C-alpha cells in the first residue's frame, strides 16, 4: 500500500513539474515576443521620428508658397495654351475671310455684286428693252431709280470691308444716253458758257458741268444717237454714224469740235456717236465687264508700269533734221492723254500745231 501511494505521489509530482515547465516556457515565449514587439516598436519609432518632427512656421509657409507657385504655373500654362488656341482660331478665321474677299473680287463673282442704276426716262425710249435683256444675260443686277443727271446710267458695287462689313460704293463711271437734239442743247449751252468766260461774264453752268465740279473724279461718256427711226447708215451712202450725226448739227462744225475738245480735255467727258440701242447696250455691257475686272486686276497687278509698250507705240516716230515728224509726235502725245481718241488728237494737232500754240489761248 505504501508503495502504491508513493507511486501515485511520484506520478503526480512529475505531472506538476511538467505543467510548471510548460508554464515557464510559455511565460518565456511571451516575454520574448513582448521584447521583440517592444524592440520593433522602438525601431519603428526611431525610423518615424524624423517625419514626425514638428515643422516651423517658416517651413510651413514656404511649403504653402511652393504649392501656390506650382498651381499658378499650371494655370498660366493653361491660359497660354488657351490663348494660343484662340489666336490660331482667329488667324484661321481671318484667312478664311480674306480668301472669301479675294474670291468675291474675281470678275465672274464681282459682276454679280454690281448694280446698274438706270434713269426711268431712258426706258421710255424705243429699243431700251435691249439694255435690260443684256444686263439680265450678264447676271448683273439693275435698278430703275432717279439720277442726279437726266438720261444717265451709273454703277454701284457691294464691297466687303474687314470691320464695317458690306458697304455700297458708287463707281466713277457715268453714261449719258442722249438724242441728237439733247446733245445739241448741251453744245449750245457749253459754247455760250465759253464765250461768256472769254468776255469775263458770269454764266450759270450746265447741270452736267455743275455735277462734275462737285465730283471731279467722275468719268462721263456721252452716247449720242439719232432719234429718227428712218435714219440709217444705208440711206446715207454707208457713212459712219459719227459722220451722219455731225452732218445734222445746225451750228458750225468748228464750234462743235471746240465744245467736244473742251469737254474731253477739261471735263473728262468723251463723246461717242452711235447708231442704235444695240450699240448703246454693247457699250454699257463693255463698261460693266470692265468694272467687274478692275478690282481683281488691281489686286494681282505686279507691274509698276501697267500700260502696254509693245506694237506701234514702241517703234516711235522718226524726226528729221528739218523738223518733219514733229507734228505726228505731237499728235501721238495728245492721244496718250486719258480718253483721247485719234480723231480728237488730230483735230487738236491741226488747230494747235505745237504745245506753245495750245498754251497761248489759255494765257
C-alpha positions as CSV (number, residue, x, y, z in Angstrom):
1,X,0.0,0.0,0.0
2,X,2.8,2.3,0.8
3,X,4.5,1.6,-2.4
4,X,1.4,2.3,-4.4
5,X,0.9,5.6,-2.6
6,X,4.5,6.7,-3.4
7,X,4.0,5.8,-7.0
8,X,1.0,8.0,-7.3
9,X,2.7,10.8,-5.5
10,X,5.6,10.4,-7.8
11,X,3.4,10.5,-10.8
12,X,1.6,13.5,-9.6
13,X,4.8,15.3,-8.9
14,X,6.1,14.6,-12.3
15,X,3.0,15.9,-13.9
16,X,3.1,19.0,-11.8
17,X,6.6,19.6,-12.8
18,X,5.9,19.2,-16.5
19,X,3.0,21.7,-16.1
20,X,5.3,24.1,-14.4
21,X,7.8,23.7,-17.1
22,X,5.2,24.3,-19.7
23,X,4.0,27.4,-17.9
24,X,7.6,28.7,-17.6
25,X,8.1,28.1,-21.3
26,X,5.0,29.9,-22.2
27,X,5.9,32.8,-20.0
28,X,9.4,32.9,-21.5
29,X,7.9,32.9,-25.0
30,X,5.5,35.6,-24.1
31,X,8.4,37.7,-22.7
32,X,10.5,37.2,-25.8
33,X,7.6,38.2,-28.0
34,X,6.9,41.2,-25.9
35,X,10.6,42.1,-26.1
36,X,10.6,41.6,-29.8
37,X,7.4,43.7,-30.2
38,X,8.8,46.4,-28.0
39,X,12.1,46.4,-29.9
40,X,10.2,46.6,-33.2
41,X,8.1,49.5,-31.8
42,X,11.2,51.2,-30.7
43,X,12.8,50.8,-34.1
44,X,9.7,52.0,-35.9
45,X,9.5,54.9,-33.5
46,X,13.1,55.7,-34.3
47,X,12.6,55.5,-38.0
48,X,9.4,57.5,-37.9
49,X,10.6,60.2,-35.6
50,X,12.2,62.4,-38.3
51,X,8.9,62.7,-40.3
52,X,7.0,63.4,-37.1
53,X,9.3,66.2,-36.3
54,X,7.3,69.4,-35.9
55,X,7.9,72.0,-38.7
56,X,8.4,75.6,-38.1
57,X,6.1,78.3,-39.4
58,X,8.7,79.4,-41.9
59,X,8.8,75.8,-43.4
60,X,5.0,75.6,-43.5
61,X,4.8,79.0,-45.2
62,X,7.5,78.0,-47.7
63,X,5.7,74.8,-48.5
64,X,2.4,76.7,-49.0
65,X,4.2,79.1,-51.3
66,X,5.7,76.3,-53.3
67,X,2.3,74.7,-53.7
68,X,0.7,78.0,-54.7
69,X,3.5,78.7,-57.2
70,X,3.0,75.3,-58.8
71,X,-0.7,75.9,-59.1
72,X,-0.2,79.4,-60.6
73,X,2.3,77.9,-63.1
74,X,-0.2,75.3,-64.2
75,X,-2.9,78.0,-64.5
76,X,-0.5,80.1,-66.6
77,X,0.3,77.2,-68.9
78,X,-3.4,76.6,-69.3
79,X,-4.0,80.3,-70.1
80,X,-1.2,80.4,-72.6
81,X,-2.4,77.2,-74.3
82,X,-6.0,78.6,-74.4
83,X,-4.7,82.0,-75.8
84,X,-2.6,80.2,-78.5
85,X,-5.6,78.1,-79.4
86,X,-7.8,81.2,-79.7
87,X,-5.2,83.0,-81.8
88,X,-4.9,80.1,-84.1
89,X,-8.7,80.1,-84.4
90,X,-8.8,83.8,-85.1
91,X,-6.0,83.5,-87.7
92,X,-7.8,80.7,-89.5
93,X,-11.0,82.9,-89.5
94,X,-9.0,85.9,-90.9
95,X,-7.5,83.7,-93.6
96,X,-10.9,82.3,-94.4
97,X,-12.4,85.8,-94.7
98,X,-9.5,87.0,-96.7
99,X,-9.9,84.1,-99.1
100,X,-13.6,84.9,-99.4
101,X,-12.9,88.5,-100.1
102,X,-10.4,87.6,-102.8
103,X,-13.0,85.1,-104.3
104,X,-15.6,87.9,-104.3
105,X,-13.2,90.1,-106.3
106,X,-12.9,87.6,-109.2
107,X,-14.7,89.0,-112.3
108,X,-17.2,86.2,-112.6
109,X,-18.3,86.8,-109.0
110,X,-17.8,90.6,-108.7
111,X,-20.1,91.2,-111.7
112,X,-22.9,89.8,-109.5
113,X,-22.2,92.5,-106.9
114,X,-22.6,95.3,-109.4
115,X,-25.8,97.2,-109.7
116,X,-26.6,99.2,-112.9
117,X,-28.8,102.2,-111.9
118,X,-30.9,103.4,-114.9
119,X,-32.8,106.7,-115.0
120,X,-36.5,105.9,-115.6
121,X,-36.8,108.3,-118.6
122,X,-34.4,106.1,-120.6
123,X,-36.9,103.2,-120.5
124,X,-39.4,105.3,-122.3
125,X,-37.2,105.4,-125.4
126,X,-37.8,102.9,-128.2
127,X,-35.4,100.0,-128.0
128,X,-34.4,100.4,-124.4
129,X,-35.7,96.9,-123.6
130,X,-32.5,95.6,-125.2
131,X,-30.5,97.1,-122.4
132,X,-32.5,95.2,-119.7
133,X,-32.2,91.9,-121.6
134,X,-28.5,92.4,-121.9
135,X,-28.0,93.1,-118.2
136,X,-30.0,90.0,-117.3
137,X,-27.9,87.9,-119.6
138,X,-24.8,89.2,-117.8
139,X,-26.2,88.1,-114.4
140,X,-25.9,91.7,-113.3
141,X,-28.4,93.5,-111.1
142,X,-30.1,96.6,-112.3
143,X,-32.2,99.2,-110.5
144,X,-34.5,101.8,-112.0
145,X,-34.2,105.0,-110.0
146,X,-33.9,108.7,-110.4
147,X,-30.4,110.1,-111.1
148,X,-28.8,113.4,-110.4
149,X,-28.2,113.8,-114.1
150,X,-31.0,113.2,-116.5
151,X,-30.8,110.3,-119.0
152,X,-27.8,108.8,-117.1
153,X,-26.7,105.3,-116.2
154,X,-24.5,104.8,-113.1
155,X,-23.0,101.8,-111.3
156,X,-22.8,100.8,-107.7
157,X,-20.9,97.9,-106.2
158,X,-21.1,96.0,-102.9
159,X,-17.7,95.9,-101.3
160,X,-16.7,93.8,-98.3
161,X,-14.6,95.6,-95.7
162,X,-12.8,94.0,-92.7
163,X,-14.5,95.9,-89.9
164,X,-17.6,97.5,-91.4
165,X,-18.8,94.5,-93.4
166,X,-20.5,95.0,-96.7
167,X,-20.8,98.6,-98.0
168,X,-22.2,100.0,-101.2
169,X,-19.7,102.0,-103.2
170,X,-20.6,104.3,-106.2
171,X,-18.4,103.7,-109.2
172,X,-16.8,106.6,-111.1
173,X,-18.4,105.8,-114.5
174,X,-21.4,107.8,-115.8
175,X,-23.0,107.1,-119.1
176,X,-25.4,109.7,-120.7
177,X,-27.7,108.3,-123.4
178,X,-28.6,111.4,-125.5
179,X,-30.5,112.0,-128.6
180,X,-29.1,114.4,-131.2
181,X,-31.3,117.2,-130.0
182,X,-30.2,116.7,-126.4
183,X,-26.6,116.8,-127.4
184,X,-27.2,119.9,-129.5
185,X,-28.6,121.7,-126.4
186,X,-25.5,120.8,-124.4
187,X,-23.2,122.0,-127.2
188,X,-25.0,125.3,-127.4
189,X,-25.0,125.8,-123.6
190,X,-21.3,125.0,-123.3
191,X,-20.4,127.2,-126.3
192,X,-22.3,130.1,-124.7
193,X,-20.5,129.5,-121.4
194,X,-17.1,129.5,-123.1
195,X,-17.9,132.7,-124.9
196,X,-19.0,134.4,-121.7
197,X,-15.8,133.2,-120.0
198,X,-13.8,134.8,-122.8
199,X,-15.7,138.0,-122.2
200,X,-15.3,137.6,-118.4
201,X,-19.0,137.3,-118.0
202,X,-20.6,135.1,-115.3
203,X,-23.0,132.4,-116.5
204,X,-24.9,129.6,-115.0
205,X,-23.1,126.3,-115.9
206,X,-24.9,123.4,-117.4
207,X,-26.2,120.9,-114.8
208,X,-23.8,118.3,-116.1
209,X,-20.8,120.5,-115.6
210,X,-22.1,121.6,-112.2
211,X,-22.3,118.0,-111.1
212,X,-18.8,117.3,-112.4
213,X,-17.5,120.3,-110.5
214,X,-18.8,118.7,-107.3
215,X,-17.5,115.3,-108.2
216,X,-14.3,115.9,-110.3
217,X,-13.3,112.2,-110.2
218,X,-16.3,111.1,-112.3
219,X,-15.7,109.9,-115.8
220,X,-18.6,110.7,-118.1
221,X,-19.3,109.2,-121.5
222,X,-21.9,110.7,-123.8
223,X,-23.6,108.2,-126.1
224,X,-25.3,110.2,-128.9
225,X,-28.0,108.6,-131.0
226,X,-30.2,109.8,-133.8
227,X,-33.8,109.7,-132.6
228,X,-35.3,109.5,-136.2
229,X,-36.3,105.9,-136.9
230,X,-35.8,106.2,-140.7
231,X,-32.2,107.5,-140.3
232,X,-30.0,104.5,-141.2
233,X,-26.5,104.1,-142.5
234,X,-27.6,102.7,-145.8
235,X,-29.6,105.8,-146.6
236,X,-26.5,108.0,-146.4
237,X,-24.2,106.1,-148.6
238,X,-22.6,103.9,-146.0
239,X,-21.2,106.8,-143.8
240,X,-20.3,106.1,-140.2
241,X,-22.8,107.2,-137.5
242,X,-20.4,109.9,-136.3
243,X,-20.3,111.5,-139.7
244,X,-24.1,111.2,-140.1
245,X,-24.8,112.8,-136.8
246,X,-22.3,115.5,-137.1
247,X,-23.7,116.4,-140.5
248,X,-27.1,117.1,-138.8
249,X,-25.7,119.7,-136.4
250,X,-27.1,123.1,-137.1
251,X,-24.2,125.0,-135.8
252,X,-20.8,125.3,-137.5
253,X,-18.5,122.2,-137.4
254,X,-15.7,124.2,-135.8
255,X,-17.8,125.2,-132.9
256,X,-18.9,121.6,-132.3
257,X,-15.3,120.4,-132.4
258,X,-14.3,123.2,-129.9
259,X,-17.0,122.1,-127.5
260,X,-16.1,118.4,-127.9
261,X,-12.4,119.1,-127.2
262,X,-13.3,121.3,-124.2
263,X,-15.5,118.6,-122.7
264,X,-12.8,115.9,-123.2
265,X,-9.7,117.9,-122.1
266,X,-11.2,120.0,-119.2
267,X,-14.2,118.0,-118.0
268,X,-13.1,114.4,-118.8
269,X,-16.2,113.8,-120.9
270,X,-15.9,111.7,-124.0
271,X,-18.4,111.8,-126.8
272,X,-19.3,108.7,-128.8
273,X,-21.7,108.7,-131.7
274,X,-23.8,105.5,-132.0
275,X,-26.4,104.3,-134.5
276,X,-28.9,102.2,-132.4
277,X,-29.8,101.0,-129.0
278,X,-27.9,97.8,-129.7
279,X,-24.7,99.8,-129.8
280,X,-25.7,101.5,-126.6
281,X,-26.3,98.1,-125.0
282,X,-23.0,96.8,-126.1
283,X,-21.2,99.9,-124.7
284,X,-22.9,99.6,-121.3
285,X,-22.1,95.9,-121.2
286,X,-18.4,96.7,-122.0
287,X,-18.2,99.2,-119.2
288,X,-19.9,96.7,-116.8
289,X,-17.4,94.0,-117.7
290,X,-14.5,96.4,-117.3
291,X,-15.8,97.4,-113.8
292,X,-16.1,93.7,-112.8
293,X,-12.5,93.1,-113.8
294,X,-10.9,96.1,-112.2
295,X,-10.8,95.1,-108.5
296,X,-9.1,91.8,-109.2
297,X,-6.7,93.3,-111.7
298,X,-5.6,96.0,-109.1
299,X,-5.1,93.2,-106.6
300,X,-3.0,91.0,-108.7
301,X,-1.2,93.6,-110.8
302,X,2.5,93.5,-110.0
303,X,4.0,95.6,-112.8
304,X,4.9,99.2,-111.9
305,X,4.1,100.3,-115.4
306,X,0.9,98.5,-116.4
307,X,0.4,100.2,-119.8
308,X,1.3,98.4,-123.0
309,X,4.7,99.2,-124.5
310,X,4.5,96.8,-127.4
311,X,3.4,97.4,-131.0
312,X,3.3,100.7,-132.9
313,X,3.9,102.8,-129.8
314,X,7.2,101.2,-129.1
315,X,8.5,102.0,-132.6
316,X,8.1,105.7,-132.1
317,X,8.2,108.4,-134.9
318,X,11.3,109.4,-136.7
319,X,12.0,113.2,-136.6
320,X,14.2,114.6,-139.3
321,X,16.7,117.5,-139.1
322,X,14.2,119.8,-140.9
323,X,11.6,119.1,-138.3
324,X,9.4,116.8,-140.2
325,X,7.7,114.3,-138.0
326,X,7.2,116.7,-135.1
327,X,3.6,117.1,-135.9
328,X,3.0,113.3,-135.7
329,X,4.9,113.2,-132.4
330,X,2.7,116.0,-131.1
331,X,-0.5,114.2,-132.2
332,X,0.6,111.0,-130.5
333,X,1.4,112.8,-127.3
334,X,-2.1,114.3,-127.2
335,X,-3.5,110.8,-127.9
336,X,-1.7,109.5,-124.8
337,X,-3.9,111.6,-122.6
338,X,-6.8,109.9,-120.8
339,X,-9.7,109.0,-123.2
340,X,-8.4,110.9,-126.2
341,X,-9.4,109.4,-129.5
342,X,-7.2,109.6,-132.6
343,X,-9.8,111.9,-134.2
344,X,-9.7,114.3,-131.3
345,X,-5.9,114.2,-131.2
346,X,-5.8,115.0,-134.9
347,X,-8.2,117.9,-134.5
348,X,-6.2,119.4,-131.7
349,X,-2.9,119.0,-133.5
350,X,-4.4,120.6,-136.6
351,X,-5.7,123.6,-134.6
352,X,-2.6,123.9,-132.4
353,X,0.5,122.7,-134.3
354,X,2.7,122.9,-131.2
355,X,2.4,122.9,-127.4
356,X,3.2,126.6,-127.3
357,X,0.3,127.5,-129.5
358,X,-2.0,125.4,-127.3
359,X,-1.0,127.4,-124.3
360,X,-1.4,130.8,-125.9
361,X,-5.3,130.9,-125.7
362,X,-5.1,129.9,-122.0
363,X,-2.7,132.7,-121.2
